[in-house]
Amino acid sequence: MSYNCEVFSANALTAIYRQCEPGCQQAHEQANRTCPSGYDAASRYLHQLFEAYQLHDNSASFERWFKRFVAS
């Protein structure tokens, strides 16, 4: 299995942070597919969101959201 490590620019992460709802929605939709490719896609969205929140020194908000995401 190969993994595609993506590096996001600060500008891309800022855009993700400012409009996080589409990324959150995509993560939910992909996870709900309940198949390996869906979980992989959800993982990529979650990773992007985490990096965006981390860049903006808001990891605590991401952590709260992530706990709700996992529980749902």
C-alpha positions in Angstrom: 0.0 0.0 0.0 1.4 3.4 -0.9 0.6 6.6 0.9 0.4 10.0 -0.7 1.8 12.6 1.7 0.6 16.0 0.7 2.2 19.2 1.8 -0.2 22.1 2.0 0.9 25.7 1.7 0.0 28.2 4.4 -2.4 29.8 1.9 -4.2 26.6 1.2 -4.5 25.8 4.9 -5.8 29.3 5.6 -8.5 28.7 2.9 -9.4 25.4 4.5 -9.6 27.0 7.9 -11.8 29.9 6.8 -14.2 27.6 5.1 -14.0 24.5 7.2 -17.6 23.3 6.7 -17.0 21.8 3.2 -14.1 19.8 4.6 -16.0 18.7 7.6 -19.0 17.6 5.4 -16.7 15.7 3.0 -15.1 13.9 5.9 -18.5 12.8 7.2 -19.7 11.8 3.7 -16.6 9.7 3.0 -16.6 8.0 6.4 -20.3 7.1 6.0 -19.4 5.2 2.8 -18.0 2.5 5.2 -15.4 1.2 2.8 -11.6 1.4 2.7 -11.5 4.1 0.0 -14.0 6.2 1.9 -12.0 5.9 5.1 -8.9 6.9 3.3 -10.6 10.0 1.8 -12.0 10.9 5.2 -8.6 10.6 6.7 -7.2 13.0 4.1 -9.9 15.6 4.9 -9.3 15.2 8.6 -5.6 15.6 8.2 -6.1 18.8 6.2 -8.5 20.2 8.8 -6.1 19.4 11.6 -3.2 21.1 9.9 -5.3 24.1 9.2 -6.5 24.5 12.8 -3.0 23.8 14.0 -1.6 26.6 11.7 -4.1 29.0 13.3 -3.2 27.9 16.8 -6.7 26.5 17.3 -6.0 22.8 18.0 -8.4 22.8 20.9 -11.4 23.6 18.7 -10.4 20.9 16.2 -10.1 18.4 19.1 -13.6 19.2 20.3 -15.0 18.9 16.8 -13.0 15.7 16.2 -14.5 14.1 19.3 -18.0 14.9 18.1 -17.1 13.5 14.6 -15.9 10.2 16.0 -18.9 9.9 18.3 -21.4 10.5 15.4 
